[in-house]
Amino acid sequence: MMAEEDCDFDHSPLSGPVTRDGETVEVEIYRFPGTPECWRMEVVHTSGCIRWDTTFATDADARAAFDTMVDAVGMGSFSGNRRKAWN
């Protein structure tokens, strides 16, 4: 079985840089090629990467989860030198 980091992924057009509160992160929304569901999301910041444990039915659902989290706790939640999974 191929390791996940060795795979090519389908990337959502909803992926890309997001700037709020003076901080910029890279939102990566992706899935394994040919799979209609199971979108995954990671947020990359200069201090690390946060990967959601949850998969999403659509790329829009993934982006909505990111926006909801930022609205609730702000972009500062991505600061710091840590790797954490969000549900």
N, C-alpha and C positions, 0 to 999 in steps of 0.2 A: 504494500500500500504506500502511495506517495505521501510524503509529509505535506501538511497544509501550506507551509511556507514555500514549497516547491511548485505549487499549483498556479496556473493562470486563473484569474478571477474575472467575472463580469463586474464591472464597476458602474455604480449608479451615476446618472448625471446630477444627482443631488449631493454627490460628494464634492469636497473642495474646501477651500479656506473659509473660515467664519471668524469675523472680528466683532467682539463686543467688550464693553468695559475696558477698552484699551489693550485687550489681549487677543491674539490670533491663534487659532488651532486649526488643524486639518481634520475634517470629518471624512472618514473613509467608510462608505457603504458598499458592500460587495456580496457576491454569492458564487458558488461553484458554477461553472459553465453548464448551461442546459437545464438548470433546476429552476422551476417557475416560482418557488417560494424559498424560504429560509435565508432571507437577507441577514447579513451580519454587519456589525458596526464597531469601528474603533475610532477613537479620538486621539490624535497625535499632537503633542505639545513639546516644546523644547525640553521639558523636563521628563518626558516619557510618553507612554502609550496606555490608554485605558480602553479595554475591550469589554463590551457588554456580553454577559453570559447568555442573554436571551437572544433568540433569533426572531425575525419579523416576517410577516406574511408579504409585505411590500416594502419597497425602498422608502416610500412616503411614510409608512409607519415608523421606520427606523429614524428618519429625520425628525418626525414629530416627537419621538422619545428624547432625542437630543435637545430639541428646542424646549420641551417641557422641563427637562432637568436644568438647563441653563436659566430658564425663567424662575425656577424654584430656588436655586442655590448660587447662581452666577457663574461666570467664567473662571473665577478664582478656584473653583473645585478641581480644575485641571493643573493648577500650579503645584509645585513640590516635586521632589525626586522620588516618585513611587509608581508602582504599577498596580492597578486595582480593577476588579471586575464589577460592573454595574448591572443590576437587574432591571 
